Amino acid sequence: MRFVTKTIHAYLDYPVAIGLIAMPFLFGLGADNALAFWLSVATGVAAFGLTVLTDHHLGLIRVLPYSLHLAVDGLVGVVFVVAPFVLGFTGLDFWYYALLGATVLLVVGLHQPEDAALSA
């Protein structure tokens, strides 16, 4: 049931990075804890840079292996799931990170290994 290919993942990367930067402004995150605002913005900027540097067809400066990109995405998912508890986020801030973290982990978990994509 792993269907997220390297190509699909690449097409998701830029919109997700831009969304991570824009959504705190749109949703008014961080009203009670500024970290809830800046964690998303900083992660979005880092995700954009990671995508630019990743060795996939949408990477602009392909110096980082795709496997590293996936590992970083998995780490971001874990951090986003844990952050609301550790940093004391409440309300929308809490649910934003909990749901976004779970979604990131789901996408990483549904990643189709490249050797399976070649044989399919």
N, C-alpha and C positions, 0 to 999 in steps of 0.2 A: 504494500500500500504506500510505498515511498514514491511519490510522483513529482516532487519539487526538484527539477533538474537544475544544473548550473545555469542554463540559459534563463529559466523562469526566475531563479534567484537573482540573477543579474538585473533583470527588468524590475524587480521589486526594490532593489537597493537604493536607487536615487530618490524615488518618491517617498520611501520610508525615512530616509535621512532628512529630506526637506520637511516631512511631516513632524518629525521629532523636534525640529527647530521651530516650526510654525504653531504647533498645537498648544504649547504653553501660553502663547499670546492669545490664541483663539478661545481657549477654555478658561483662561484666567487662573492657571495653576500657580501655586506658591503663595496664595493669600495668607495662609497660616504658617508656612515654612518655605522660605525662599529657595531652599535646596530642591524642592519639588519642581520649581521653575527651571533652575539652572542645570539640574541633572539631565533633563531631557534636551535642552539646548546644546549643552556640551557634548552629549552623546550623539546628537544629530550632526554636529560639526565633525566629530571624530568619525562617524559612520560615512559621511560624505568623502572625507579624506581616504578612509580605508577602501571605499569603492573605487575611487580614482586610481589607487595604487594596486588594486587586485588584478591578478592575471586571469581575467575572463574577458569576453568579447566587448564589454562596455567599460572596461578599465582603460584609463587614458595613459597611465605610466605603469605598465604591468610588471611590477617588481615583487609583489607579495604573493605567495602561493594561495590558491583558493582554499586549501585546507586550513590555513591560518585564519583566513576570513571567516570560515565557518566556526572555528574555535572561538574567535572573538565574539561572533554573534551569539553563540551559546553562553558565553560568559556574561554578555549584556543581558540575556534573558534571565539568568540566575540573579544577577544584581538587581534587575527591575522587580523580580518577584520578592526578593528579600528586603529591598530598600524601604518599602512602606512600614515594615515592622521595626527595622533597625533605626530608621530616621524619624519614626513617629508620625508618618503622614496619616491624614484623616480625610474623610469625605471623598470628594472627586480626586484629590491627589492620590489617595490610597488606591482607589479603583483604577485610575489611569495606569499606574505602574503595575499593579497586580495583573490586570488583564493584558496589558501590552507585553509584559514579561512572559506570561503564559503563551501568548500568541507567537512571540519570537521563538520560544522553546518548541512549540508545535511545528513551526516552519522548519527549524533546524532538524527536528526529529523526523520530519517527512522528507528530508533530503534524500534524493536517490544517488547512491554512490556512482561515480563516473564510469566504473567498469560495467555496472548494470545498465546505465544509459547507453553505452556503446553496443551492448548485446541485445538491446530491446528493439 
